[in-house]
Amino acid sequence: MARLTARVRTIRGTTIHNVIYESGVVPCEPPVTLAIVEEGGAFSLFRLDSTGRCVADTWHSTQADAMAQAEFEYGVALHEWVSDPSESNG
């Protein structure tokens, strides 16, 4: 499973992610890191807090679509993505 990571540059406010509880809807906390993970031919864009906990995620049919979403929401440029060495299958 391939994994790319990038630091959040800015929060543009173009998209709002929420958590739905029985008591109501609460905005997700702002992410500090992003991760794109490929599984089963699709890609998930995970938004992670400072502890690495996922605070929101979205599904994308291609890696390019996930990267474009990250650029749209957080200003992350293509060259800012790096392979996560902890995900090696060795």
N, C-alpha and C positions, 0 to 999 in steps of 0.2 A: 504494500500500500504506500503510495507516494504522499509526501506531506511537504508543503511549502509554508513558510511563515514570513510575516512582515510586521513591523511596528506601526501602530496607528499614528498618522501624522497630524490629522486634524479631524474633528467631528463636524461635518458640513451641515448636518441637520436635514439632509435630503430624504432620510428614511427614519422612521421611529419604530423601534422594536419594543414589544410589551410582553409581560408575563400575565397570564390570566389566572387569578385565584378565585375561590368561591366568594371572597369578600370584595372582589373588584379587580380592575386592571391597573397594573403598576408598570411604569417604564423600566426597561432593563438598564442596569448600570452601564456606564460607558466602558467600552473595551479598551485595552492597552495594546493587545497583540491580536493579529489575525492569523488563521491557519486555513489552508485549503487542503482537503484530504480527498483522495480519489478512492472510491469503493464501487465495485460493480459497474464500471463504465460511466459513473456520474461523479459529480464533485460537490462537496459541501464546503461552504464558507463559514467557519466558526469564528465567533467574536469571543475573545478570552479576557478575563479580568487579570489583575496583577498576580493572582495566585495560580493562573492557568485554568481556572474554572470557566466553562462555557456559559456565557450569558445570553447568547442568541446564535442562531444558525439559519442558513438558507441553502436550498438545493439548487444546483445548476447542471445543465446537460453537458457543458464543456468547461475546461479549465479557463479558457479565455473569457467565458461569461462570468465566472466567479471573480476573476481578476478585474473585469470591467465593473462589477458591482462594488468591489473594494475601492476602486478608484473613484466611483460615483459617490460613495458614502464617506470615504476617509482620505481621499487624495493620494492613495498609495500607487506609485508609479511601477511599471513593469520591472524596472531594474532593482527595485527594493525587495523583491521576493527572493528568499534563499531556501535551499533544501535543508530540511531538518535532519541533522545527522543522527538523532536519537531514533529515527524511524528506519534505520538500515535493517535489512532482513538477513544479517549475517550471524 
